[in-house]
């Protein structure tokens, strides 16, 4: 029983040390933060948007400031519950024209939206672009 308590204490100490390292250690200080911490102001505006047209206007106004495909993906995901597939396609078109390189997750989000919208021809059009432009393979 004593060894179990000792093991628990050691684990807590290790977790505590790891937490300290993540929050200020010089070894981790310059670590790139995750995409949720990039363009927080733009992501917040997308979250607050009440309709897809508002999401599109945010993306159009901020395209040159967006630093990660996650932000475009968030805009696409916002179109899903709003059921505005035309706006989702416009956002995808803006993404392709931007300086951001689409990643697999972003592309998959769009393809899933087009599948829900029963728009296979649009999905295939962008799928071909994803393969040719970004070399994303199925």
RODO-2510 file (C-alpha; in nm, 4 decimals, decimal comma):
residues 138
     n   res          X          Y          Z
     1     x     0,0000     0,0000     0,0000
     2     x     0,2879     0,2316     0,0797
     3     x     0,4491     0,1766    -0,2613
     4     x     0,1203     0,2690    -0,4305
     5     x     0,1100     0,5963    -0,2384
     6     x     0,4731     0,6638    -0,3280
     7     x     0,4012     0,5951    -0,6943
     8     x     0,1036     0,8315    -0,6852
     9     x     0,3159     1,1054    -0,5288
    10     x     0,5871     1,0572    -0,7917
    11     x     0,3277     1,0805    -1,0703
    12     x     0,1855     1,3996    -0,9207
    13     x     0,5358     1,5449    -0,8973
    14     x     0,6088     1,4547    -1,2595
    15     x     0,2799     1,6104    -1,3716
    16     x     0,3572     1,9214    -1,1704
    17     x     0,7036     1,9496    -1,3255
    18     x     0,5640     1,8980    -1,6751
    19     x     0,3060     2,1702    -1,6152
    20     x     0,5818     2,4089    -1,5043
    21     x     0,7798     2,3277    -1,8191
    22     x     0,4841     2,3994    -2,0411
    23     x     0,4165     2,7326    -1,8747
    24     x     0,7424     2,9172    -1,8864
    25     x     1,0384     2,6864    -1,9214
    26     x     1,2961     2,8278    -2,1650
    27     x     1,2893     2,4937    -2,3458
    28     x     0,9213     2,5330    -2,4338
    29     x     0,8906     2,9113    -2,4265
    30     x     0,9161     2,9565    -2,8038
    31     x     0,6940     2,6613    -2,8835
    32     x     0,4308     2,7340    -3,1505
    33     x     0,0875     2,7428    -2,9962
    34     x    -0,2022     2,5489    -3,1410
    35     x    -0,4360     2,6883    -3,4057
    36     x    -0,6974     2,7917    -3,1508
    37     x    -0,4507     3,0568    -3,0364
    38     x    -0,3948     3,1978    -3,3869
    39     x    -0,6071     3,4877    -3,5135
    40     x    -0,8148     3,4812    -3,1950
    41     x    -0,9945     3,8020    -3,2934
    42     x    -1,1015     3,6588    -3,6290
    43     x    -1,2084     3,3305    -3,4710
    44     x    -1,4090     3,5187    -3,2117
    45     x    -1,5861     3,7208    -3,4821
    46     x    -1,6691     3,3984    -3,6691
    47     x    -1,8095     3,2458    -3,3499
    48     x    -2,0303     3,5508    -3,2930
    49     x    -2,1598     3,5635    -3,6515
    50     x    -2,5333     3,5029    -3,6689
    51     x    -2,5499     3,4046    -4,0346
    52     x    -2,3283     3,2682    -4,3093
    53     x    -2,3173     3,5972    -4,5010
    54     x    -2,1617     3,7571    -4,1936
    55     x    -1,9035     3,4767    -4,1776
    56     x    -1,8211     3,5344    -4,5446
    57     x    -1,7770     3,9088    -4,4917
    58     x    -1,5359     3,8411    -4,2036
    59     x    -1,3331     3,6017    -4,4189
    60     x    -1,3300     3,8445    -4,7119
    61     x    -1,2156     4,1329    -4,4920
    62     x    -0,9502     3,9312    -4,3086
    63     x    -0,8173     3,6945    -4,5785
    64     x    -0,4699     3,8516    -4,5849
    65     x    -0,4450     3,8374    -4,2045
    66     x    -0,5386     3,4710    -4,1632
    67     x    -0,2361     3,2656    -4,0584
    68     x    -0,3664     2,9081    -4,0423
    69     x    -0,6151     2,6912    -4,2378
    70     x    -0,7898     2,6213    -3,9054
    71     x    -0,9500     2,9683    -3,9287
    72     x    -1,0961     2,8937    -4,2721
    73     x    -1,2107     2,5565    -4,1365
    74     x    -1,3864     2,7273    -3,8476
    75     x    -1,5689     2,9477    -4,0987
    76     x    -1,6705     2,6414    -4,2982
    77     x    -1,7939     2,4640    -3,9859
    78     x    -2,0023     2,7692    -3,8971
    79     x    -2,1848     2,7294    -4,2313
    80     x    -2,2873     2,3729    -4,1433
    81     x    -2,5609     2,4415    -3,8848
    82     x    -2,6667     2,7446    -4,0894
    83     x    -2,7089     2,5156    -4,3937
    84     x    -2,5586     2,7733    -4,6284
    85     x    -2,3656     2,5619    -4,8744
    86     x    -2,3137     2,8409    -5,1316
    87     x    -2,1318     3,0511    -4,8730
    88     x    -1,9256     2,7474    -4,7740
    89     x    -1,8182     2,7085    -5,1368
    90     x    -1,7268     3,0789    -5,1558
    91     x    -1,5161     3,0431    -4,8398
    92     x    -1,3402     2,7437    -4,9928
    93     x    -1,2750     2,9430    -5,3102
    94     x    -1,1243     3,2264    -5,1038
    95     x    -0,9106     2,9707    -4,9214
    96     x    -0,7718     2,8393    -5,2497
    97     x    -0,6921     3,1950    -5,3624
    98     x    -0,5253     3,2879    -5,0309
    99     x    -0,1636     3,2467    -4,9222
   100     x    -0,2671     2,9674    -4,6820
   101     x    -0,1965     2,6079    -4,7767
   102     x    -0,5000     2,3889    -4,7184
   103     x    -0,4455     2,0887    -4,5002
   104     x    -0,6187     1,7538    -4,4966
   105     x    -0,8525     1,8468    -4,2096
   106     x    -0,9689     2,1665    -4,3792
   107     x    -1,0297     1,9893    -4,7089
   108     x    -1,2139     1,7060    -4,5371
   109     x    -1,4381     1,9559    -4,3572
   110     x    -1,5403     2,1050    -4,6898
   111     x    -1,5984     1,7677    -4,8547
   112     x    -1,8179     1,6611    -4,5609
   113     x    -2,0217     1,9807    -4,5945
   114     x    -2,0753     1,9173    -4,9645
   115     x    -2,1768     1,5584    -4,8895
   116     x    -2,4375     1,6829    -4,6405
   117     x    -2,5588     1,9330    -4,8999
   118     x    -2,5895     1,6555    -5,1596
   119     x    -2,3551     1,8470    -5,3917
   120     x    -2,1218     1,5738    -5,5201
   121     x    -2,0297     1,7687    -5,8326
   122     x    -1,8968     2,0579    -5,6222
   123     x    -1,7144     1,8151    -5,3949
   124     x    -1,5492     1,6485    -5,6951
   125     x    -1,4478     1,9829    -5,8469
   126     x    -1,2667     2,0820    -5,5280
   127     x    -1,1387     1,7308    -5,4653
   128     x    -0,9554     1,7476    -5,7992
   129     x    -0,8088     2,0864    -5,6998
   130     x    -0,7028     1,9498    -5,3604
   131     x    -0,5142     1,6663    -5,5253
   132     x    -0,3524     1,8797    -5,7969
   133     x    -0,2744     2,1988    -5,6016
   134     x    -0,1964     2,0659    -5,2531
   135     x    -0,1055     1,7072    -5,3392
   136     x    -0,3563     1,5771    -5,0864
   137     x    -0,4184     1,2168    -5,1714
   138     x    -0,7229     1,0087    -5,0818
***
